[in-house]
Amino acid sequence: MIVRLMGEGQFEIDSKHLDEMNRIDNNIVKIVVKGDERAFKSEFKKLIDYVHRNGKKMPDNILKPSDIIIPPADVTVKEAQEIFKGEGLVPD
């Protein structure tokens, strides 16, 4: 599975990590509904850190279609309210 971290590039991550990414993503959806900036930043950082820890950075000269696109680390909770809707970024 290919995950794009906006502003950082693409990471290849084994699909066995999809459940944990989905769990974090679902938490983010609940948080953005409440508009809690601090909780959002904390949980969103967990998602980005998870991709960094478990994904393999792809060379910048190789571009593949992304299965999941994660916004840049500096996204605000207000912006996230437009992005993290329904089932969020990570499909169930």
Residue, then its C-alpha position, 0 to 999 in steps of 0.5 A: m500500500i502506498v501512503r502519501l504524506m503531503g510535503e514529505g513524499q510517499f511511503e510503502i507500508d504493508s497492509k497489515h498496518l491498515d487496522e492500526m492506521n484505521r483505528i487512529d484515523n477513526n479517533i481523528v474523525k471523532i476529535v475533529v467533530k468536537g473541534d479540539e485542536r490540542a487532541f487533534k494535533s496529538e492524534f494526527k501526530k500519531l498517524i504521521d509517526y506510525v507511517h514513519r515507523n512502519g513505512k519505507k520511504m520511496p525514492d522521490n524519483i518514483l511516483k506511484p498512485s497513492d492509496i491514502i493521502i495524509p495532509p501535511a503535519d501543519v493542518t489545523v483542526k478547522e481544515a481537518q474538519e473538511i478532510f476527516k469526514g465519514e470513514g476518514l482517510v483510511p478505508d475500513 
